[in-house]
Amino acid sequence: MGFLSAWLYSQLFVTPKYPTESFADQTIIVTGSNVGLGLEAARHFARCNAKRVILAVRNVAAGEKAKQSIEESTSRQNVCEVWELDLASYASVKAFAERASKLSRIDVLLENAGIATQNFTLAEDHERTIAVNVISTFLLGLLLLPKLKETAKQIPTAKPHWIIVTSEVHALTNLPESKSPNTFEVLDDEKKANMQVRYPTSKLLEVLVVRKIAPKLADSGVILNMPNPGMCHSELARELGFSAWLLKLVLARTTEVGSRTLVAAAIVGNESHGAYMTDGKVSNGALSAFVTSEDGQKAQEKVWLELKEILEKIVPGVTGSF
Ligand SMILES: NC(=O)c1ccc[n+]([C@@H]2O[C@H](COP(=O)([O-])OP(=O)(O)OC[C@H]3O[C@@H](n4cnc5c(N)ncnc54)[C@H](OP(=O)(O)O)[C@@H]3O)[C@@H](O)[C@H]2O)c1
């Protein structure tokens, strides 16, 4: 099946399984969980008996509302906690990670927060989509990696999951920026930026970096995977205009159904390590041809080295936690 027909089939005919597995005793962090897929995933975790669900949000008042909504729908009190996290600020990421490192365990780090915009603005001297979806996302994961590894080591029953939510739209670009001397410098240059595919570019970068670093974690006890929820109703397309709205109207999954794919990524075992997941199942075959091509491999090596340099400037030593 071609990419388009496989996507249409998935959107129209596949309904990911409703989660019923137990998350008893588990501590789960969901970034961007005040709305959208993150909120619905957090609701599933709370309903499925998680001990602590940390709603990592940039808007604490919105997080409190989300917490209230989860408590009302699940009748489980004192499970959700609202913690502030703004991925557009490295200081906020570092403060969050420092706080989360003091947790007794982290079973799931679901890195779901993300933006899709065609407007070029900067955050921390990088184009905002790249700063939020890529740089801060990996910064947070790497800062919490020691805690995930510690959880794996100290709790025999634990299988910590580090999850980066990606998208099938990673296939909409072959990252031409990676042909230039420095990929991120081109992405950060407003005159050269192709904002039409900036969100897909950020999702492709996530895919490449996960595939690059997963082998380094092979013996860590931590499962790193990357679910694609498919096209779902959420707040994501808020800036993307009429055509995105129309497409969603016809094809999108409900937010709740889409969120099942994120919960599935927290249940699946070692077979998902380093893998892309679609419809809640490991599906590396659904990656774009570019990702697995020779050019894609070269881009993967290059962008990891470049990202590593950026991350090391933010927190020296952070990429040494494998
Ligand atoms: N919906 C889809 O069709 C679809 C398809 C494929 C992949 N995805 C992926 O699924 C994930 C969730 O998207 P969604 O559709 O649920 O979108 P959404 O409804 O827009 O939710 C995104 C979440 O990210 C948060 N966020 C944005 N910027 C942030 C920042 N600087 N710091 C911390 N949190 C921030 C938002 O907070 P605010 O409410 O404060 O803005 C919100 O909670 C994203 O990674 C997206 O790429 C979605």
The ligand as an SDF file (V2000), in Angstrom:
LIG
                    3D

 48 52  0  0  0  0  0  0  0  0999 V2000
   -3.7720   16.1870   16.3540 N   0  0  0  0  0  0  0  0  0  0  0  0
   -3.2030   15.5620   15.3490 C   0  0  0  0  0  0  0  0  0  0  0  0
   -3.8110   15.3630   14.2810 O   0  0  0  0  0  0  0  0  0  0  0  0
   -1.7990   15.0360   15.4880 C   0  0  0  0  0  0  0  0  0  0  0  0
   -1.3120   14.1720   14.5020 C   0  0  0  0  0  0  0  0  0  0  0  0
   -0.0210   13.6780   14.6170 C   0  0  0  0  0  0  0  0  0  0  0  0
    0.7530   14.0380   15.7090 C   0  0  0  0  0  0  0  0  0  0  0  0
    0.2650   14.8730   16.6440 N   0  0  0  0  0  0  0  0  0  0  0  0
    1.1320   15.2240   17.7790 C   0  0  0  0  0  0  0  0  0  0  0  0
    0.4380   15.0140   18.9940 O   0  0  0  0  0  0  0  0  0  0  0  0
    0.9530   15.8750   20.0020 C   0  0  0  0  0  0  0  0  0  0  0  0
   -0.1910   16.5710   20.7070 C   0  0  0  0  0  0  0  0  0  0  0  0
   -0.8520   17.3890   19.7860 O   0  0  0  0  0  0  0  0  0  0  0  0
   -2.3930   17.7580   19.8850 P   0  0  0  0  0  0  0  0  0  0  0  0
   -2.9710   17.4340   18.5680 O   0  0  0  0  0  0  0  0  0  0  0  0
   -3.0130   17.2300   21.1020 O   0  0  0  0  0  0  0  0  0  0  0  0
   -2.2660   19.3560   19.9420 O   0  0  0  0  0  0  0  0  0  0  0  0
   -2.8640   20.4460   20.9250 P   0  0  0  0  0  0  0  0  0  0  0  0
   -4.2830   20.1720   21.2190 O   0  0  0  0  0  0  0  0  0  0  0  0
   -2.5030   21.7450   20.2930 O   0  0  0  0  0  0  0  0  0  0  0  0
   -2.0160   20.2440   22.2490 O   0  0  0  0  0  0  0  0  0  0  0  0
   -0.6650   20.5730   22.2910 C   0  0  0  0  0  0  0  0  0  0  0  0
   -0.2320   20.6960   23.7270 C   0  0  0  0  0  0  0  0  0  0  0  0
    1.1360   21.1400   23.7300 O   0  0  0  0  0  0  0  0  0  0  0  0
    1.2330   22.2370   24.6150 C   0  0  0  0  0  0  0  0  0  0  0  0
    2.3170   23.1370   24.3000 N   0  0  0  0  0  0  0  0  0  0  0  0
    2.4740   23.9290   23.2110 C   0  0  0  0  0  0  0  0  0  0  0  0
    3.5690   24.6930   23.3670 N   0  0  0  0  0  0  0  0  0  0  0  0
    4.1060   24.3820   24.5560 C   0  0  0  0  0  0  0  0  0  0  0  0
    5.2190   24.8450   25.2830 C   0  0  0  0  0  0  0  0  0  0  0  0
    6.0020   25.8340   24.8440 N   0  0  0  0  0  0  0  0  0  0  0  0
    5.4870   24.2960   26.4830 N   0  0  0  0  0  0  0  0  0  0  0  0
    4.6860   23.3260   26.9950 C   0  0  0  0  0  0  0  0  0  0  0  0
    3.6000   22.8610   26.3710 N   0  0  0  0  0  0  0  0  0  0  0  0
    3.3110   23.3920   25.1670 C   0  0  0  0  0  0  0  0  0  0  0  0
   -0.1180   22.9410   24.4810 C   0  0  0  0  0  0  0  0  0  0  0  0
   -0.2950   23.8420   25.5480 O   0  0  0  0  0  0  0  0  0  0  0  0
   -1.2530   25.1500   25.3770 P   0  0  0  0  0  0  0  0  0  0  0  0
   -2.6570   24.6460   25.4540 O   0  0  0  0  0  0  0  0  0  0  0  0
   -0.8550   26.0000   26.5220 O   0  0  0  0  0  0  0  0  0  0  0  0
   -0.9310   25.7380   24.0480 O   0  0  0  0  0  0  0  0  0  0  0  0
   -1.0160   21.7440   24.5050 C   0  0  0  0  0  0  0  0  0  0  0  0
   -1.2030   21.3090   25.8270 O   0  0  0  0  0  0  0  0  0  0  0  0
    1.9180   16.8300   19.2880 C   0  0  0  0  0  0  0  0  0  0  0  0
    3.2430   16.3790   19.5110 O   0  0  0  0  0  0  0  0  0  0  0  0
    1.5510   16.6740   17.8230 C   0  0  0  0  0  0  0  0  0  0  0  0
    2.6410   16.9220   16.9790 O   0  0  0  0  0  0  0  0  0  0  0  0
   -0.9990   15.3750   16.5750 C   0  0  0  0  0  0  0  0  0  0  0  0
  1  2  1  0
  2  3  2  0
  2  4  1  0
  4  5  1  0
  4 48  2  0
  5  6  2  0
  6  7  1  0
  7  8  2  0
  8  9  1  0
  8 48  1  0
  9 10  1  0
  9 46  1  0
 10 11  1  0
 11 12  1  0
 11 44  1  0
 12 13  1  0
 13 14  1  0
 14 15  2  0
 14 16  1  0
 14 17  1  0
 17 18  1  0
 18 19  2  0
 18 20  1  0
 18 21  1  0
 21 22  1  0
 22 23  1  0
 23 24  1  0
 23 42  1  0
 24 25  1  0
 25 26  1  0
 25 36  1  0
 26 27  1  0
 26 35  1  0
 27 28  2  0
 28 29  1  0
 29 30  1  0
 29 35  2  0
 30 31  1  0
 30 32  2  0
 32 33  1  0
 33 34  2  0
 34 35  1  0
 36 37  1  0
 36 42  1  0
 37 38  1  0
 38 39  2  0
 38 40  1  0
 38 41  1  0
 42 43  1  0
 44 45  1  0
 44 46  1  0
 46 47  1  0
M  CHG  2   8   1  16  -1
M  END
$$$$
